[in-house]
């Protein structure tokens, strides 16, 4: 998991799948087939490559019209991050519901049996079981399969949605707190209240090219509800960078120090903070650690100072500065008093993320001009 690998994958996408992306992206042809999506999300999730450079490359290759659908999908990632920043209770609520779900598993044998069958690929629903095994074995699922899986988990198996979101975060190598949490809430009908996503057998047959013929799906469920939707909070302000020597802290949500705008701050020490998602699989942890190792190796010659993991006392008495860590494990683990800077991409887009996606989608042409 390196920046070089991300750039190589971007080049391959532009040369091969990119031109067909809009028409092919909904097809999940299986783990052995050529991808129908970019598969850039593990690199974007850690910002080994940035949204700005990926979007810029796609527009340069295919033009505004040809890249439109791909660019919109990249902005969905930005939207989810901005929305969670202004609705942080969606994250803490998910964590609380996951903990509650585990308590129920301990005392409800029927629920526990259904849950164990689901995560072990023994539900009896052909597509769902294949996706469960694919996720555990590879750390990856096609985005359309993720939606079908979540819908089946919630509406057919009637399992707590937060346990499903946790299962994804445990295994997905691109597991992102904002995209994952809010996507599960969207499928359930909680993100946009009353508007849920329903997996239908005909749709699955069509977009898996007949690989699956699921039976027993609940195709007419009601959306979930919750007593109190997450309350909107003001978008927190970024901090001013000091005109002095600083210690730069890298974290798993932003591993591209080359493009950080630090102003007149002078980096003399670099530390790396590795805060995995709770219960992350060994594969996810290995990807996180490889990405951090790569970022530290690039940062050391860039700033001309030592770089290593942020152990106790690593910054000495220097001010610690870092790229903004969105809501999630990295933000929780940041040291107290850390100065956070926000990238221009996020500064422009996040204020448009407090409601539905349509507001941001309409603003994409203007955002790309900045």
C-alpha positions as CSV (number, residue, x, y, z in Angstrom):
1,X,0.0,0.0,0.0
2,X,2.1,2.9,-1.3
3,X,1.7,6.1,-3.3
4,X,3.6,4.6,-6.2
5,X,1.1,1.7,-6.3
6,X,-1.8,4.2,-6.2
7,X,-0.4,6.2,-9.1
8,X,0.2,2.9,-11.1
9,X,-3.4,1.9,-10.5
10,X,-4.6,5.4,-11.6
11,X,-2.6,5.1,-14.8
12,X,-4.1,1.7,-15.5
13,X,-7.6,2.9,-14.8
14,X,-7.2,5.8,-17.2
15,X,-5.8,3.5,-19.9
16,X,-8.3,0.7,-19.6
17,X,-11.5,0.9,-17.4
18,X,-11.8,4.7,-17.3
19,X,-13.4,5.2,-20.8
20,X,-16.1,2.6,-20.0
21,X,-16.6,3.6,-16.4
22,X,-20.0,5.3,-16.7
23,X,-21.6,2.4,-18.4
24,X,-19.8,-0.5,-16.7
25,X,-19.4,0.7,-13.1
26,X,-22.6,-1.0,-11.8
27,X,-21.6,-4.5,-13.0
28,X,-20.0,-6.8,-10.4
29,X,-18.5,-9.5,-12.6
30,X,-16.7,-11.3,-9.7
31,X,-13.2,-11.1,-8.1
32,X,-11.5,-12.9,-11.0
33,X,-12.8,-10.5,-13.7
34,X,-11.3,-7.2,-14.8
35,X,-12.5,-4.4,-12.5
36,X,-15.4,-2.3,-13.7
37,X,-14.5,0.5,-11.2
38,X,-11.3,2.3,-10.5
39,X,-10.4,0.4,-7.3
40,X,-8.5,3.5,-6.2
41,X,-10.4,3.8,-2.9
42,X,-7.7,2.1,-0.7
43,X,-5.3,4.9,-1.8
44,X,-7.8,7.7,-1.6
45,X,-9.0,6.6,1.8
46,X,-5.5,7.1,3.1
47,X,-4.8,10.1,0.8
48,X,-1.7,8.4,-0.6
49,X,-3.2,9.9,-3.8
50,X,-5.5,12.9,-3.5
51,X,-8.9,13.6,-4.8
52,X,-7.7,16.6,-6.6
53,X,-5.0,14.8,-8.6
54,X,-7.3,11.9,-9.4
55,X,-10.1,14.1,-10.6
56,X,-7.6,16.3,-12.5
57,X,-6.2,13.2,-14.3
58,X,-9.6,11.9,-15.2
59,X,-10.7,15.3,-16.7
60,X,-7.4,15.6,-18.6
61,X,-7.9,12.1,-20.0
62,X,-11.6,12.1,-20.9
63,X,-12.8,15.7,-20.8
64,X,-15.4,17.2,-18.5
65,X,-18.3,15.2,-20.0
66,X,-16.4,12.0,-20.3
67,X,-15.2,12.1,-16.7
68,X,-18.4,13.5,-15.2
69,X,-19.7,10.3,-13.6
70,X,-16.3,9.3,-12.2
71,X,-15.8,12.8,-10.8
72,X,-19.2,12.7,-9.2
73,X,-18.3,9.4,-7.5
74,X,-15.1,10.9,-6.1
75,X,-17.1,13.8,-4.7
76,X,-19.4,11.4,-2.9
77,X,-16.4,10.5,-0.8
78,X,-15.8,14.1,-0.1
79,X,-19.5,14.7,0.7
80,X,-19.6,11.8,3.2
81,X,-16.5,13.2,5.0
82,X,-18.0,16.7,5.2
83,X,-21.3,15.4,6.3
84,X,-19.9,13.4,9.1
85,X,-17.9,16.4,10.2
86,X,-21.1,18.3,10.7
87,X,-23.0,15.3,12.1
88,X,-20.5,13.6,14.3
89,X,-23.2,11.9,16.3
90,X,-23.8,9.6,13.3
91,X,-20.3,8.1,14.1
92,X,-20.7,8.0,17.9
93,X,-24.2,6.6,17.5
94,X,-22.9,3.9,15.2
95,X,-20.3,2.9,17.8
96,X,-22.9,2.8,20.5
97,X,-25.3,0.7,18.4
98,X,-22.5,-1.7,17.5
99,X,-21.7,-2.2,21.2
100,X,-25.4,-2.7,21.9
101,X,-25.5,-5.2,19.1
102,X,-22.7,-7.3,20.7
103,X,-24.6,-7.2,24.0
104,X,-27.6,-8.6,22.2
105,X,-25.6,-11.3,20.5
106,X,-24.4,-12.5,23.9
107,X,-28.0,-13.0,25.2
108,X,-30.1,-13.8,22.1
109,X,-29.1,-17.2,20.7
110,X,-31.3,-16.8,17.6
111,X,-29.8,-13.5,16.7
112,X,-26.3,-14.9,17.3
113,X,-26.9,-17.8,15.0
114,X,-28.1,-15.6,12.2
115,X,-25.2,-13.2,12.7
116,X,-22.6,-16.0,12.7
117,X,-24.2,-17.6,9.6
118,X,-24.1,-14.2,7.8
119,X,-20.4,-13.3,8.5
120,X,-19.4,-16.9,7.7
121,X,-21.2,-17.0,4.4
122,X,-23.8,-19.6,5.5
123,X,-27.1,-17.6,5.2
124,X,-28.4,-19.7,2.3
125,X,-28.6,-16.7,0.0
126,X,-26.1,-17.4,-2.8
127,X,-24.9,-13.9,-3.6
128,X,-24.8,-12.7,0.0
129,X,-22.8,-15.7,1.1
130,X,-20.3,-15.3,-1.8
131,X,-19.9,-11.6,-0.9
132,X,-19.3,-12.4,2.8
133,X,-16.6,-14.9,1.9
134,X,-15.0,-12.5,-0.8
135,X,-14.9,-9.7,1.8
136,X,-13.2,-11.8,4.4
137,X,-10.8,-13.4,2.0
138,X,-9.8,-10.4,-0.1
139,X,-10.7,-7.3,1.9
140,X,-12.7,-5.9,-1.0
141,X,-16.2,-5.8,-2.4
142,X,-17.6,-4.0,-5.5
143,X,-19.6,-0.9,-4.4
144,X,-22.8,-2.3,-5.9
145,X,-22.3,-5.5,-4.0
146,X,-21.8,-3.5,-0.8
147,X,-25.2,-2.0,-1.3
148,X,-26.9,-5.3,-2.0
149,X,-25.1,-6.9,0.9
150,X,-26.2,-4.1,3.3
151,X,-29.8,-4.2,2.2
152,X,-29.9,-8.0,2.6
153,X,-28.3,-7.8,6.0
154,X,-30.8,-5.2,7.2
155,X,-34.1,-6.1,5.5
156,X,-33.9,-9.8,4.8
157,X,-31.7,-11.2,7.7
158,X,-33.0,-8.4,10.0
159,X,-29.6,-8.0,11.6
160,X,-28.6,-4.7,13.3
161,X,-27.2,-2.4,10.7
162,X,-24.4,-1.2,12.9
163,X,-23.0,-4.8,13.2
164,X,-23.0,-5.0,9.4
165,X,-21.1,-1.6,9.2
166,X,-18.7,-2.9,11.8
167,X,-18.1,-6.1,9.8
168,X,-17.2,-4.0,6.7
169,X,-14.9,-1.8,8.8
170,X,-13.2,-4.9,10.1
171,X,-12.3,-6.3,6.7
172,X,-12.4,-3.6,4.0
173,X,-9.0,-2.4,3.0
174,X,-10.6,0.9,2.0
175,X,-12.8,1.1,5.1
176,X,-13.5,4.7,5.7
177,X,-15.5,5.9,8.8
178,X,-17.6,8.4,6.9
179,X,-18.3,6.5,3.6
180,X,-19.0,3.3,5.4
181,X,-21.1,4.6,8.3
182,X,-23.2,6.9,6.1
183,X,-23.6,4.4,3.3
184,X,-25.1,1.9,5.7
185,X,-27.3,4.6,7.1
186,X,-28.4,5.5,3.6
187,X,-29.3,1.9,2.7
188,X,-31.3,1.6,6.0
189,X,-33.3,4.8,5.2
190,X,-31.7,6.8,8.0
191,X,-29.4,9.1,6.1
192,X,-32.3,10.4,4.0
193,X,-35.2,9.6,6.2
194,X,-37.6,7.1,4.7
195,X,-35.6,6.7,1.5
196,X,-33.9,3.2,1.7
197,X,-32.1,1.0,-0.8
198,X,-33.7,-2.4,-1.5
199,X,-31.8,-5.3,-3.0
200,X,-33.9,-6.9,-5.7
201,X,-33.2,-10.3,-7.3
202,X,-33.7,-9.1,-10.8
203,X,-31.2,-6.3,-10.3
204,X,-28.7,-8.6,-8.8
205,X,-29.0,-11.1,-11.7
206,X,-28.6,-8.4,-14.2
207,X,-25.6,-6.6,-12.8
208,X,-23.8,-9.8,-11.8
209,X,-24.2,-11.0,-15.4
210,X,-26.3,-14.0,-14.2
211,X,-23.7,-15.2,-11.7
212,X,-26.4,-15.3,-9.0
213,X,-30.1,-16.1,-8.7
214,X,-31.0,-15.1,-5.2
215,X,-34.2,-16.3,-3.6
216,X,-35.9,-15.3,-0.4
217,X,-35.0,-11.6,-0.5
218,X,-37.3,-9.2,1.3
219,X,-38.0,-6.8,-1.6
220,X,-40.8,-4.7,0.0
221,X,-39.4,-3.6,3.4
222,X,-40.1,-0.5,5.3
223,X,-37.2,1.9,6.0
224,X,-35.7,1.9,9.4
225,X,-36.3,4.8,11.8
226,X,-34.5,6.2,14.8
227,X,-35.8,8.3,17.7
228,X,-33.4,11.3,17.1
229,X,-31.5,11.9,13.9
230,X,-27.9,13.1,14.3
231,X,-27.9,16.8,15.1
232,X,-26.1,19.2,12.7
233,X,-23.1,20.9,14.2
234,X,-21.1,23.9,12.9
235,X,-18.1,22.9,10.8
236,X,-15.1,23.3,13.1
237,X,-12.5,25.9,12.1
238,X,-9.0,25.0,11.0
239,X,-6.0,26.3,13.0
240,X,-3.5,28.9,11.8
241,X,-0.1,27.6,11.2
242,X,2.7,29.0,13.3
243,X,5.7,30.9,11.9
244,X,8.2,28.7,13.7
245,X,9.7,25.3,13.8
246,X,7.1,22.5,14.1
247,X,6.7,18.8,14.4
248,X,4.5,17.3,11.6
249,X,2.2,14.5,12.5
250,X,1.1,12.2,9.8
251,X,-2.0,10.0,10.2
252,X,-3.9,7.4,8.2
253,X,-6.4,9.9,6.8
254,X,-3.8,12.0,5.0
255,X,-0.5,10.5,3.9
256,X,0.5,13.0,1.2
257,X,2.7,15.5,3.0
258,X,4.0,16.7,-0.4
259,X,0.9,18.8,-1.0
260,X,0.3,20.2,2.5
261,X,0.2,24.0,2.7
262,X,2.2,24.7,5.8
263,X,2.8,28.4,5.2
264,X,5.9,29.6,7.0
265,X,6.0,26.7,9.4
266,X,9.3,24.8,9.3
267,X,9.1,21.1,9.8
268,X,12.0,19.7,11.8
269,X,10.5,16.5,13.1
270,X,8.0,14.1,11.6
271,X,5.9,11.5,13.4
272,X,3.4,8.9,12.2
273,X,0.2,8.1,14.1
274,X,-1.3,4.7,13.3
275,X,-4.9,4.5,14.7
276,X,-6.6,1.4,13.2
277,X,-10.4,1.0,13.1
278,X,-11.5,-1.0,16.1
279,X,-11.3,-4.7,15.5
280,X,-9.5,-4.2,12.2
281,X,-8.4,-7.4,10.5
282,X,-4.7,-8.2,10.1
283,X,-5.0,-7.4,6.4
284,X,-6.3,-3.9,7.1
285,X,-3.7,-3.3,9.8
286,X,-0.9,-4.4,7.4
287,X,-2.2,-2.0,4.7
288,X,-2.3,0.8,7.2
289,X,1.2,0.2,8.4
290,X,2.6,-0.2,4.9
291,X,0.9,3.1,3.9
292,X,2.4,4.9,6.9
293,X,5.9,3.5,6.3
294,X,5.7,4.7,2.7
295,X,4.6,8.2,3.8
296,X,7.3,8.5,6.4
297,X,9.9,7.4,3.8
298,X,8.7,10.1,1.4
299,X,8.5,12.8,4.1
300,X,12.0,12.4,5.4
301,X,13.9,13.6,2.3
302,X,11.1,16.1,1.5
303,X,11.6,18.0,4.7
304,X,15.2,17.0,5.4
305,X,14.6,15.8,9.0
306,X,14.1,12.4,10.7
307,X,10.7,10.7,10.4
308,X,9.4,7.8,12.4
309,X,6.4,6.6,14.4
310,X,5.1,9.1,17.0
311,X,6.3,7.5,20.2
312,X,6.2,9.2,23.5
313,X,8.1,12.5,23.5
314,X,8.7,12.4,19.7
315,X,7.8,16.1,19.3
316,X,9.8,17.3,22.4
317,X,8.4,20.8,23.1
318,X,7.6,21.8,19.4
319,X,4.2,22.7,18.3
320,X,2.5,19.7,16.6
321,X,0.8,20.3,13.3
322,X,-1.2,17.9,11.2
323,X,-3.6,17.6,8.3
324,X,-7.2,17.6,9.3
325,X,-8.3,14.2,10.5
326,X,-12.0,13.6,9.7
327,X,-14.3,12.1,12.3
328,X,-13.0,8.6,13.1
329,X,-10.1,6.8,14.8
330,X,-7.4,9.1,13.7
331,X,-9.2,12.2,14.9
332,X,-9.9,10.5,18.3
333,X,-6.2,9.6,18.7
334,X,-4.8,13.1,17.9
335,X,-2.8,14.6,20.8
336,X,-4.4,17.4,22.7
337,X,-3.4,20.8,21.4
338,X,-2.5,19.6,18.0
339,X,-2.8,22.3,15.3
340,X,-5.0,21.1,12.4
341,X,-4.8,22.5,8.9
342,X,-7.5,21.8,6.3
343,X,-6.8,21.2,2.6
344,X,-8.3,23.7,0.1
345,X,-10.4,20.8,-1.4
346,X,-12.1,20.1,1.9
347,X,-12.4,23.8,2.8
348,X,-14.3,24.5,-0.4
349,X,-16.5,21.3,-0.5
350,X,-17.3,20.4,3.1
351,X,-19.6,23.5,3.8
352,X,-21.8,22.0,1.0
353,X,-22.1,18.7,2.7
354,X,-24.4,19.4,5.6
355,X,-27.6,18.3,3.8
356,X,-28.1,16.0,0.8
357,X,-25.6,15.3,-2.0
358,X,-27.5,17.2,-4.7
359,X,-26.2,20.6,-3.4
360,X,-22.6,19.4,-3.8
361,X,-23.2,17.8,-7.1
362,X,-24.6,21.0,-8.6
363,X,-21.5,22.9,-7.3
364,X,-18.9,20.5,-8.8
365,X,-18.1,22.6,-11.9
366,X,-17.4,25.6,-9.7
367,X,-15.4,23.5,-7.2
368,X,-13.2,22.2,-10.0
369,X,-12.3,25.8,-11.0
370,X,-10.8,26.6,-7.6
